[in-house]
Amino acid sequence: MPKFYLEVINQISHAIDVIDTEEVVRLPITPSPEPLQNNLELVRQLVQGNNEEEGNAWIIARDFSVAYFSWPNGEVTFFPYSRNGFHFSKVDYWLAYLPFLEKLEPRKYYIDLSYFNQQYQIKDLCVLVGGHHQFGHFLFDVLPSLATIDTLHLQKDTPSFISKFTTWERDIAQTLFGEINFLELPKIPSAVFHFDRLALPLFTSYQDKYAYIREKVIGGVNLTRRPNLVESREIYIKRSTAERSQRVANSGEVERYLKDKGFFICEGGSLNCGKMAELVFQADLVVADPITPHLNFNAFSNDSASLISLIPEWICNSPDQRVLNSGLAHYLPVLDRTIFCGGINNESELRHDVSSTYDVDRIEEAINKLRDR
């Protein structure tokens, strides 16, 4: 059976040595802002890790192969393109779910090509954008790959490979980027693409991903602060359809409390990209439900606004650094104006599969601190 292997890449310098590159552009990491004092211990390691990264890098690779496949849940993606940027970890729990991964040696993944239905040879220069159909990963991990076009000074109509578009994804992409030449692949169950020349990011820090998206937001949506556009400059972004582990168990209590405090209540998925951006940009203070709603703040807030992020304490208190990093990394660019408000599981131990209860007194304390800034 035909096979190929991919080098395990966890450093830019090693990646550039391993991959046959036609062009390389490297830029330094933008340091994270200093977090608010009450969050310092929680995020110290996260900030330190970000600021110690080697830097950002984009390449044009020659003779580069990418596997396109469906996960058991129907999600389609490219391998070895991870949802956190182009990087391979030495050990990742999700590798166990890859049916085509034949074996893993210390620095190599061996791929069984017989798993894939079709193989294609692509001779034209393309950009690999990737694909992950969850709001946060799409907005801040997938779309920043389009910075490849600007950074490497490619033609704007260079074909850009993306797994597929949902309606809301297309809305966001067109709002922020206009007409990009996306190559959408929704009807191919599995395939391997062999590119003669492929442009892609090797690594991009969260801080710089956010800066790129915020630049596109300001330019694409043309945001300005306008009086009387919204009922209140304090808003609560809730998420009624969240997975159980991300729900606010006492959502009714929290919503009533914030409504009494004069907050405008907004359902996270109820507005298109432009309308949500316009709403959040007007706010001075945002309270956001766990995980996804705070990303609207990160992308669309004005630079003087503050965030109270409701977040399960099992994330904040996890002994597993991977959990802490994945749960908090998206906050890196806004740590200087964010207060975390932890929620408690109604269980004897911290569990990630149950919803959490949030103390309105702690929320009020955070509101008062940020109003006094």
Contacts in CASP RR format, 6 or more apart in sequence:
PFRMAT RR
TARGET T0000
AUTHOR 0000-0000-0000
METHOD contacts of the structure
MODEL  1
MPKFYLEVINQISHAIDVIDTEEVVRLPITPSPEPLQNNLELVRQLVQGN
NEEEGNAWIIARDFSVAYFSWPNGEVTFFPYSRNGFHFSKVDYWLAYLPF
LEKLEPRKYYIDLSYFNQQYQIKDLCVLVGGHHQFGHFLFDVLPSLATID
TLHLQKDTPSFISKFTTWERDIAQTLFGEINFLELPKIPSAVFHFDRLAL
PLFTSYQDKYAYIREKVIGGVNLTRRPNLVESREIYIKRSTAERSQRVAN
SGEVERYLKDKGFFICEGGSLNCGKMAELVFQADLVVADPITPHLNFNAF
SNDSASLISLIPEWICNSPDQRVLNSGLAHYLPVLDRTIFCGGINNESEL
RHDVSSTYDVDRIEEAINKLRDR
1 112 0 8 1.000
1 113 0 8 1.000
1 114 0 8 1.000
2 113 0 8 1.000
2 114 0 8 1.000
3 102 0 8 1.000
3 110 0 8 1.000
3 111 0 8 1.000
3 112 0 8 1.000
3 113 0 8 1.000
4 65 0 8 1.000
4 110 0 8 1.000
4 111 0 8 1.000
4 113 0 8 1.000
5 108 0 8 1.000
5 109 0 8 1.000
5 110 0 8 1.000
5 111 0 8 1.000
6 80 0 8 1.000
6 88 0 8 1.000
6 108 0 8 1.000
6 109 0 8 1.000
6 111 0 8 1.000
7 14 0 8 1.000
7 18 0 8 1.000
7 19 0 8 1.000
7 88 0 8 1.000
7 107 0 8 1.000
7 108 0 8 1.000
8 88 0 8 1.000
8 89 0 8 1.000
8 90 0 8 1.000
8 104 0 8 1.000
8 106 0 8 1.000
8 107 0 8 1.000
8 108 0 8 1.000
8 109 0 8 1.000
9 15 0 8 1.000
9 18 0 8 1.000
9 19 0 8 1.000
9 80 0 8 1.000
9 87 0 8 1.000
9 88 0 8 1.000
9 202 0 8 1.000
10 87 0 8 1.000
10 88 0 8 1.000
10 89 0 8 1.000
10 90 0 8 1.000
11 54 0 8 1.000
12 26 0 8 1.000
12 54 0 8 1.000
12 55 0 8 1.000
12 57 0 8 1.000
12 202 0 8 1.000
12 203 0 8 1.000
13 54 0 8 1.000
15 57 0 8 1.000
15 202 0 8 1.000
15 203 0 8 1.000
16 24 0 8 1.000
16 57 0 8 1.000
16 59 0 8 1.000
16 202 0 8 1.000
19 59 0 8 1.000
19 61 0 8 1.000
19 64 0 8 1.000
20 61 0 8 1.000
20 62 0 8 1.000
20 63 0 8 1.000
20 64 0 8 1.000
21 59 0 8 1.000
21 60 0 8 1.000
21 61 0 8 1.000
21 62 0 8 1.000
22 59 0 8 1.000
22 60 0 8 1.000
22 61 0 8 1.000
22 62 0 8 1.000
22 197 0 8 1.000
23 59 0 8 1.000
23 60 0 8 1.000
23 152 0 8 1.000
24 57 0 8 1.000
24 58 0 8 1.000
24 59 0 8 1.000
25 57 0 8 1.000
25 58 0 8 1.000
25 59 0 8 1.000
25 151 0 8 1.000
25 152 0 8 1.000
26 55 0 8 1.000
26 56 0 8 1.000
26 57 0 8 1.000
27 55 0 8 1.000
27 56 0 8 1.000
27 57 0 8 1.000
27 151 0 8 1.000
27 208 0 8 1.000
28 55 0 8 1.000
28 56 0 8 1.000
29 50 0 8 1.000
29 51 0 8 1.000
29 53 0 8 1.000
29 54 0 8 1.000
29 55 0 8 1.000
29 56 0 8 1.000
29 205 0 8 1.000
29 207 0 8 1.000
29 208 0 8 1.000
30 205 0 8 1.000
30 207 0 8 1.000
30 208 0 8 1.000
30 211 0 8 1.000
31 50 0 8 1.000
31 51 0 8 1.000
31 207 0 8 1.000
32 47 0 8 1.000
32 50 0 8 1.000
32 51 0 8 1.000
32 207 0 8 1.000
32 332 0 8 1.000
32 333 0 8 1.000
32 335 0 8 1.000
33 333 0 8 1.000
33 334 0 8 1.000
33 335 0 8 1.000
33 336 0 8 1.000
34 335 0 8 1.000
34 336 0 8 1.000
35 42 0 8 1.000
35 43 0 8 1.000
35 47 0 8 1.000
35 335 0 8 1.000
35 336 0 8 1.000
35 338 0 8 1.000
36 335 0 8 1.000
36 336 0 8 1.000
36 337 0 8 1.000
36 338 0 8 1.000
36 339 0 8 1.000
38 339 0 8 1.000
38 369 0 8 1.000
39 335 0 8 1.000
39 338 0 8 1.000
39 339 0 8 1.000
39 340 0 8 1.000
42 316 0 8 1.000
42 328 0 8 1.000
42 340 0 8 1.000
43 328 0 8 1.000
43 331 0 8 1.000
43 335 0 8 1.000
45 321 0 8 1.000
45 324 0 8 1.000
46 324 0 8 1.000
46 325 0 8 1.000
46 328 0 8 1.000
46 329 0 8 1.000
46 332 0 8 1.000
47 332 0 8 1.000
47 335 0 8 1.000
50 205 0 8 1.000
50 206 0 8 1.000
50 207 0 8 1.000
50 329 0 8 1.000
50 332 0 8 1.000
53 203 0 8 1.000
53 205 0 8 1.000
54 203 0 8 1.000
55 203 0 8 1.000
55 205 0 8 1.000
56 201 0 8 1.000
56 203 0 8 1.000
56 204 0 8 1.000
56 205 0 8 1.000
56 208 0 8 1.000
57 201 0 8 1.000
57 202 0 8 1.000
57 203 0 8 1.000
58 147 0 8 1.000
58 148 0 8 1.000
58 151 0 8 1.000
58 152 0 8 1.000
58 199 0 8 1.000
58 200 0 8 1.000
58 201 0 8 1.000
58 202 0 8 1.000
59 199 0 8 1.000
59 200 0 8 1.000
59 201 0 8 1.000
59 202 0 8 1.000
60 125 0 8 1.000
60 152 0 8 1.000
60 197 0 8 1.000
60 198 0 8 1.000
60 199 0 8 1.000
61 195 0 8 1.000
61 197 0 8 1.000
61 198 0 8 1.000
61 199 0 8 1.000
61 200 0 8 1.000
62 196 0 8 1.000
62 197 0 8 1.000
63 194 0 8 1.000
63 195 0 8 1.000
63 196 0 8 1.000
64 194 0 8 1.000
64 195 0 8 1.000
64 198 0 8 1.000
65 192 0 8 1.000
65 193 0 8 1.000
65 194 0 8 1.000
65 195 0 8 1.000
66 78 0 8 1.000
66 79 0 8 1.000
66 80 0 8 1.000
66 81 0 8 1.000
66 128 0 8 1.000
66 161 0 8 1.000
66 192 0 8 1.000
66 193 0 8 1.000
66 195 0 8 1.000
66 198 0 8 1.000
67 78 0 8 1.000
67 79 0 8 1.000
67 80 0 8 1.000
67 100 0 8 1.000
67 111 0 8 1.000
67 116 0 8 1.000
67 190 0 8 1.000
67 191 0 8 1.000
67 192 0 8 1.000
68 76 0 8 1.000
68 77 0 8 1.000
68 78 0 8 1.000
68 79 0 8 1.000
68 116 0 8 1.000
68 163 0 8 1.000
68 185 0 8 1.000
68 188 0 8 1.000
68 190 0 8 1.000
68 191 0 8 1.000
68 192 0 8 1.000
68 193 0 8 1.000
69 76 0 8 1.000
69 77 0 8 1.000
69 79 0 8 1.000
69 98 0 8 1.000
69 99 0 8 1.000
69 100 0 8 1.000
69 115 0 8 1.000
69 116 0 8 1.000
69 189 0 8 1.000
69 190 0 8 1.000
70 76 0 8 1.000
70 189 0 8 1.000
70 190 0 8 1.000
71 77 0 8 1.000
71 97 0 8 1.000
72 97 0 8 1.000
75 132 0 8 1.000
75 133 0 8 1.000
76 131 0 8 1.000
76 163 0 8 1.000
76 164 0 8 1.000
76 185 0 8 1.000
76 186 0 8 1.000
77 83 0 8 1.000
77 130 0 8 1.000
77 131 0 8 1.000
77 132 0 8 1.000
77 163 0 8 1.000
78 128 0 8 1.000
78 130 0 8 1.000
78 131 0 8 1.000
78 161 0 8 1.000
78 163 0 8 1.000
79 98 0 8 1.000
80 86 0 8 1.000
80 88 0 8 1.000
80 109 0 8 1.000
81 128 0 8 1.000
81 130 0 8 1.000
81 131 0 8 1.000
81 200 0 8 1.000
82 88 0 8 1.000
82 89 0 8 1.000
82 92 0 8 1.000
83 131 0 8 1.000
83 132 0 8 1.000
83 137 0 8 1.000
83 141 0 8 1.000
83 142 0 8 1.000
84 141 0 8 1.000
85 141 0 8 1.000
85 145 0 8 1.000
85 201 0 8 1.000
85 203 0 8 1.000
85 204 0 8 1.000
86 128 0 8 1.000
86 200 0 8 1.000
86 201 0 8 1.000
86 202 0 8 1.000
86 203 0 8 1.000
87 202 0 8 1.000
87 203 0 8 1.000
88 109 0 8 1.000
90 106 0 8 1.000
95 101 0 8 1.000
95 104 0 8 1.000
95 109 0 8 1.000
99 115 0 8 1.000
100 111 0 8 1.000
100 112 0 8 1.000
100 113 0 8 1.000
100 115 0 8 1.000
100 116 0 8 1.000
101 109 0 8 1.000
101 110 0 8 1.000
101 111 0 8 1.000
101 112 0 8 1.000
102 110 0 8 1.000
102 111 0 8 1.000
102 112 0 8 1.000
103 110 0 8 1.000
104 110 0 8 1.000
113 119 0 8 1.000
113 192 0 8 1.000
115 190 0 8 1.000
116 190 0 8 1.000
116 191 0 8 1.000
116 192 0 8 1.000
117 188 0 8 1.000
117 189 0 8 1.000
117 190 0 8 1.000
117 191 0 8 1.000
118 188 0 8 1.000
118 190 0 8 1.000
118 191 0 8 1.000
118 192 0 8 1.000
119 191 0 8 1.000
119 192 0 8 1.000
119 193 0 8 1.000
119 194 0 8 1.000
120 191 0 8 1.000
120 192 0 8 1.000
120 193 0 8 1.000
120 194 0 8 1.000
121 194 0 8 1.000
121 196 0 8 1.000
122 193 0 8 1.000
122 194 0 8 1.000
122 195 0 8 1.000
122 196 0 8 1.000
122 198 0 8 1.000
123 196 0 8 1.000
124 159 0 8 1.000
124 196 0 8 1.000
124 197 0 8 1.000
125 154 0 8 1.000
125 158 0 8 1.000
125 159 0 8 1.000
125 196 0 8 1.000
125 197 0 8 1.000
125 198 0 8 1.000
125 199 0 8 1.000
126 158 0 8 1.000
126 159 0 8 1.000
126 160 0 8 1.000
126 161 0 8 1.000
126 183 0 8 1.000
126 195 0 8 1.000
126 197 0 8 1.000
126 198 0 8 1.000
126 199 0 8 1.000
127 145 0 8 1.000
127 146 0 8 1.000
127 148 0 8 1.000
127 149 0 8 1.000
127 154 0 8 1.000
127 158 0 8 1.000
127 159 0 8 1.000
127 160 0 8 1.000
127 161 0 8 1.000
127 198 0 8 1.000
127 199 0 8 1.000
127 200 0 8 1.000
128 145 0 8 1.000
128 148 0 8 1.000
128 160 0 8 1.000
128 161 0 8 1.000
128 198 0 8 1.000
128 199 0 8 1.000
128 200 0 8 1.000
129 142 0 8 1.000
129 143 0 8 1.000
129 145 0 8 1.000
129 146 0 8 1.000
129 160 0 8 1.000
129 161 0 8 1.000
129 162 0 8 1.000
129 182 0 8 1.000
130 142 0 8 1.000
130 145 0 8 1.000
130 161 0 8 1.000
130 162 0 8 1.000
130 163 0 8 1.000
131 137 0 8 1.000
131 138 0 8 1.000
131 142 0 8 1.000
131 162 0 8 1.000
131 163 0 8 1.000
131 164 0 8 1.000
132 138 0 8 1.000
132 141 0 8 1.000
132 142 0 8 1.000
132 163 0 8 1.000
133 163 0 8 1.000
133 164 0 8 1.000
133 166 0 8 1.000
133 169 0 8 1.000
134 292 0 8 1.000
135 168 0 8 1.000
135 292 0 8 1.000
135 295 0 8 1.000
136 292 0 8 1.000
136 295 0 8 1.000
136 330 0 8 1.000
138 169 0 8 1.000
138 172 0 8 1.000
139 172 0 8 1.000
139 213 0 8 1.000
139 295 0 8 1.000
139 299 0 8 1.000
140 206 0 8 1.000
140 209 0 8 1.000
140 210 0 8 1.000
140 213 0 8 1.000
140 295 0 8 1.000
140 298 0 8 1.000
140 299 0 8 1.000
140 330 0 8 1.000
141 209 0 8 1.000
142 162 0 8 1.000
143 172 0 8 1.000
143 173 0 8 1.000
143 176 0 8 1.000
143 177 0 8 1.000
143 213 0 8 1.000
143 216 0 8 1.000
144 201 0 8 1.000
144 204 0 8 1.000
144 208 0 8 1.000
144 209 0 8 1.000
144 212 0 8 1.000
144 213 0 8 1.000
145 200 0 8 1.000
145 201 0 8 1.000
145 204 0 8 1.000
146 160 0 8 1.000
146 177 0 8 1.000
146 180 0 8 1.000
147 201 0 8 1.000
147 204 0 8 1.000
147 212 0 8 1.000
148 154 0 8 1.000
148 199 0 8 1.000
148 200 0 8 1.000
148 201 0 8 1.000
149 155 0 8 1.000
149 156 0 8 1.000
149 158 0 8 1.000
149 160 0 8 1.000
149 199 0 8 1.000
152 199 0 8 1.000
154 199 0 8 1.000
156 180 0 8 1.000
156 181 0 8 1.000
157 181 0 8 1.000
158 181 0 8 1.000
158 199 0 8 1.000
159 181 0 8 1.000
159 183 0 8 1.000
160 180 0 8 1.000
160 181 0 8 1.000
160 182 0 8 1.000
160 183 0 8 1.000
161 183 0 8 1.000
161 185 0 8 1.000
161 193 0 8 1.000
162 182 0 8 1.000
162 183 0 8 1.000
162 184 0 8 1.000
162 185 0 8 1.000
163 184 0 8 1.000
163 185 0 8 1.000
163 186 0 8 1.000
164 184 0 8 1.000
164 185 0 8 1.000
164 186 0 8 1.000
165 173 0 8 1.000
165 182 0 8 1.000
165 184 0 8 1.000
165 186 0 8 1.000
168 269 0 8 1.000
168 272 0 8 1.000
168 273 0 8 1.000
171 272 0 8 1.000
171 273 0 8 1.000
172 273 0 8 1.000
173 180 0 8 1.000
173 182 0 8 1.000
175 220 0 8 1.000
175 221 0 8 1.000
175 272 0 8 1.000
175 273 0 8 1.000
175 274 0 8 1.000
175 277 0 8 1.000
176 213 0 8 1.000
176 216 0 8 1.000
176 217 0 8 1.000
176 220 0 8 1.000
176 221 0 8 1.000
176 273 0 8 1.000
177 216 0 8 1.000
178 220 0 8 1.000
185 191 0 8 1.000
204 212 0 8 1.000
205 332 0 8 1.000
206 329 0 8 1.000
206 330 0 8 1.000
206 332 0 8 1.000
206 333 0 8 1.000
207 332 0 8 1.000
207 333 0 8 1.000
210 298 0 8 1.000
210 299 0 8 1.000
210 332 0 8 1.000
210 333 0 8 1.000
211 333 0 8 1.000
213 299 0 8 1.000
214 299 0 8 1.000
214 333 0 8 1.000
217 223 0 8 1.000
217 277 0 8 1.000
217 299 0 8 1.000
217 300 0 8 1.000
221 273 0 8 1.000
221 274 0 8 1.000
221 277 0 8 1.000
221 278 0 8 1.000
221 300 0 8 1.000
223 277 0 8 1.000
223 278 0 8 1.000
223 281 0 8 1.000
223 300 0 8 1.000
223 302 0 8 1.000
224 281 0 8 1.000
225 281 0 8 1.000
225 282 0 8 1.000
225 302 0 8 1.000
226 282 0 8 1.000
229 278 0 8 1.000
229 282 0 8 1.000
230 264 0 8 1.000
230 279 0 8 1.000
230 282 0 8 1.000
230 283 0 8 1.000
231 264 0 8 1.000
232 262 0 8 1.000
232 263 0 8 1.000
232 264 0 8 1.000
233 282 0 8 1.000
233 283 0 8 1.000
233 284 0 8 1.000
233 285 0 8 1.000
234 261 0 8 1.000
234 262 0 8 1.000
234 263 0 8 1.000
234 264 0 8 1.000
234 283 0 8 1.000
234 284 0 8 1.000
234 285 0 8 1.000
234 286 0 8 1.000
234 287 0 8 1.000
235 263 0 8 1.000
235 264 0 8 1.000
235 265 0 8 1.000
235 266 0 8 1.000
235 279 0 8 1.000
235 280 0 8 1.000
235 283 0 8 1.000
235 285 0 8 1.000
235 286 0 8 1.000
235 287 0 8 1.000
236 254 0 8 1.000
236 255 0 8 1.000
236 258 0 8 1.000
236 259 0 8 1.000
236 263 0 8 1.000
236 264 0 8 1.000
236 265 0 8 1.000
236 266 0 8 1.000
236 286 0 8 1.000
236 287 0 8 1.000
236 288 0 8 1.000
237 266 0 8 1.000
237 267 0 8 1.000
237 268 0 8 1.000
237 280 0 8 1.000
237 286 0 8 1.000
237 287 0 8 1.000
237 288 0 8 1.000
237 289 0 8 1.000
237 293 0 8 1.000
237 294 0 8 1.000
237 296 0 8 1.000
237 297 0 8 1.000
238 248 0 8 1.000
238 251 0 8 1.000
238 255 0 8 1.000
238 265 0 8 1.000
238 266 0 8 1.000
238 267 0 8 1.000
238 268 0 8 1.000
238 289 0 8 1.000
238 293 0 8 1.000
239 246 0 8 1.000
239 247 0 8 1.000
239 267 0 8 1.000
239 268 0 8 1.000
239 269 0 8 1.000
239 289 0 8 1.000
239 290 0 8 1.000
239 291 0 8 1.000
239 292 0 8 1.000
239 293 0 8 1.000
240 251 0 8 1.000
240 267 0 8 1.000
241 269 0 8 1.000
242 289 0 8 1.000
242 290 0 8 1.000
242 291 0 8 1.000
242 292 0 8 1.000
244 353 0 8 1.000
244 354 0 8 1.000
244 355 0 8 1.000
245 312 0 8 1.000
245 352 0 8 1.000
245 353 0 8 1.000
245 354 0 8 1.000
245 355 0 8 1.000
246 289 0 8 1.000
246 290 0 8 1.000
246 291 0 8 1.000
246 292 0 8 1.000
246 312 0 8 1.000
246 355 0 8 1.000
247 289 0 8 1.000
247 290 0 8 1.000
247 355 0 8 1.000
247 356 0 8 1.000
248 254 0 8 1.000
248 289 0 8 1.000
248 290 0 8 1.000
248 310 0 8 1.000
248 355 0 8 1.000
248 356 0 8 1.000
248 357 0 8 1.000
248 358 0 8 1.000
249 346 0 8 1.000
249 355 0 8 1.000
249 356 0 8 1.000
249 357 0 8 1.000
250 357 0 8 1.000
250 358 0 8 1.000
251 289 0 8 1.000
253 360 0 8 1.000
254 310 0 8 1.000
254 358 0 8 1.000
254 360 0 8 1.000
254 363 0 8 1.000
255 265 0 8 1.000
257 360 0 8 1.000
257 363 0 8 1.000
257 364 0 8 1.000
258 265 0 8 1.000
258 287 0 8 1.000
258 363 0 8 1.000
259 265 0 8 1.000
261 364 0 8 1.000
261 367 0 8 1.000
263 287 0 8 1.000
266 276 0 8 1.000
266 279 0 8 1.000
268 276 0 8 1.000
268 292 0 8 1.000
268 293 0 8 1.000
268 296 0 8 1.000
269 276 0 8 1.000
271 279 0 8 1.000
276 296 0 8 1.000
276 300 0 8 1.000
277 296 0 8 1.000
277 299 0 8 1.000
277 300 0 8 1.000
279 300 0 8 1.000
280 286 0 8 1.000
280 296 0 8 1.000
280 297 0 8 1.000
280 299 0 8 1.000
280 300 0 8 1.000
280 301 0 8 1.000
280 305 0 8 1.000
281 300 0 8 1.000
281 301 0 8 1.000
281 302 0 8 1.000
282 302 0 8 1.000
283 297 0 8 1.000
283 301 0 8 1.000
283 302 0 8 1.000
283 305 0 8 1.000
284 304 0 8 1.000
284 305 0 8 1.000
284 306 0 8 1.000
285 305 0 8 1.000
285 306 0 8 1.000
285 307 0 8 1.000
285 308 0 8 1.000
285 367 0 8 1.000
285 370 0 8 1.000
285 371 0 8 1.000
286 294 0 8 1.000
286 296 0 8 1.000
286 297 0 8 1.000
286 301 0 8 1.000
286 305 0 8 1.000
286 306 0 8 1.000
286 307 0 8 1.000
286 308 0 8 1.000
287 307 0 8 1.000
287 308 0 8 1.000
287 310 0 8 1.000
287 363 0 8 1.000
287 367 0 8 1.000
288 294 0 8 1.000
288 296 0 8 1.000
288 297 0 8 1.000
288 307 0 8 1.000
288 308 0 8 1.000
288 309 0 8 1.000
288 310 0 8 1.000
289 310 0 8 1.000
290 309 0 8 1.000
290 310 0 8 1.000
290 311 0 8 1.000
290 312 0 8 1.000
290 356 0 8 1.000
291 311 0 8 1.000
291 327 0 8 1.000
294 307 0 8 1.000
294 309 0 8 1.000
294 330 0 8 1.000
294 331 0 8 1.000
295 330 0 8 1.000
297 305 0 8 1.000
297 307 0 8 1.000
297 334 0 8 1.000
298 330 0 8 1.000
298 331 0 8 1.000
298 333 0 8 1.000
298 334 0 8 1.000
301 307 0 8 1.000
301 334 0 8 1.000
304 337 0 8 1.000
305 337 0 8 1.000
306 337 0 8 1.000
306 338 0 8 1.000
306 339 0 8 1.000
306 370 0 8 1.000
306 373 0 8 1.000
307 334 0 8 1.000
307 337 0 8 1.000
307 338 0 8 1.000
307 339 0 8 1.000
308 338 0 8 1.000
308 339 0 8 1.000
308 341 0 8 1.000
308 363 0 8 1.000
308 366 0 8 1.000
308 367 0 8 1.000
308 370 0 8 1.000
309 331 0 8 1.000
309 338 0 8 1.000
309 339 0 8 1.000
309 340 0 8 1.000
309 341 0 8 1.000
310 341 0 8 1.000
310 342 0 8 1.000
310 343 0 8 1.000
310 358 0 8 1.000
310 363 0 8 1.000
311 327 0 8 1.000
311 340 0 8 1.000
311 341 0 8 1.000
311 342 0 8 1.000
311 343 0 8 1.000
312 342 0 8 1.000
312 343 0 8 1.000
312 345 0 8 1.000
312 352 0 8 1.000
312 356 0 8 1.000
313 342 0 8 1.000
313 343 0 8 1.000
313 344 0 8 1.000
313 345 0 8 1.000
313 350 0 8 1.000
313 356 0 8 1.000
314 345 0 8 1.000
314 350 0 8 1.000
314 351 0 8 1.000
314 352 0 8 1.000
314 356 0 8 1.000
315 323 0 8 1.000
315 324 0 8 1.000
315 327 0 8 1.000
315 328 0 8 1.000
315 352 0 8 1.000
316 324 0 8 1.000
316 328 0 8 1.000
316 340 0 8 1.000
316 342 0 8 1.000
317 350 0 8 1.000
318 324 0 8 1.000
318 350 0 8 1.000
331 338 0 8 1.000
337 370 0 8 1.000
337 373 0 8 1.000
339 366 0 8 1.000
339 369 0 8 1.000
339 370 0 8 1.000
341 358 0 8 1.000
341 359 0 8 1.000
341 362 0 8 1.000
341 363 0 8 1.000
341 366 0 8 1.000
342 356 0 8 1.000
342 358 0 8 1.000
342 362 0 8 1.000
343 356 0 8 1.000
343 357 0 8 1.000
343 358 0 8 1.000
343 359 0 8 1.000
344 356 0 8 1.000
344 357 0 8 1.000
344 359 0 8 1.000
345 351 0 8 1.000
345 354 0 8 1.000
345 355 0 8 1.000
345 356 0 8 1.000
345 357 0 8 1.000
346 354 0 8 1.000
346 357 0 8 1.000
347 354 0 8 1.000
END
